[in-house]
Amino acid sequence: MAKPRGFETVRDMVMSMAVVGAVVAGLFLVVVWQRPEVQGSIRPVVDVSGLVDQVDVNGPFHVQEPTNLPAGWTPNSAWFDTAAESGALNGSVLHLGYVTPSDSYAEVKQTDGDAAYAIDQWADAGIKTGTVELEGNEWTQLESQETGTKALVIKRGPSGSVLTLVTGKADWPELEQLAKSLQ
């Protein structure tokens, strides 16, 4: 005969928890067995060239793509927003993100929008620390005191209408290598 409600014992509670625990353990094992084997960390690899080609043909400005990067550079994000989608920037944006050989992060952002706004947002309000000449072009170096984000900045195109930032938490040599690869 069943016990009246409210008169359960600690034993009854332990038995119920054992049943629930067995179900959770079973689900966990199924999920673990279904997961593919992955070496290292999981990094999505994206097609940067396809987006760059599309934007270069149909976009508002000539874009530059990183080329001939050595092994270890993994493109993991790429997107383009038109001027209508970019909000306060008031211009189009091309973003190309990479995991660097040292397992850090660096990105290239190009825009024909408000340069001062873009620099403030993308370089985390970085302060000018100097300049560096790369492949015959002078880049301004910025570094954020708050976040440690570094940026290389250059204006190109007619009348400096296109802003290019190479930015991220990567070290200066990796950021410079990415900037030199832009064609």
Secondary structure, DSSP 8 states (H G I E B T S, - for coil): ----TT---HHHHHHHHHHHHHHHHHHHHHHHHHS----SS------HHHHHHHHHHHSSS----B-S--TT-EEEEEEEE-TTTSGGG-S-EEEEEEE-TTS-EEEEEEESS-HHHHHHHHTTS-EEEEEEEETTEEEEEEE-TTT--EEEEEEESGGG-EEEEEEESS-HHHHHHHHHTB-
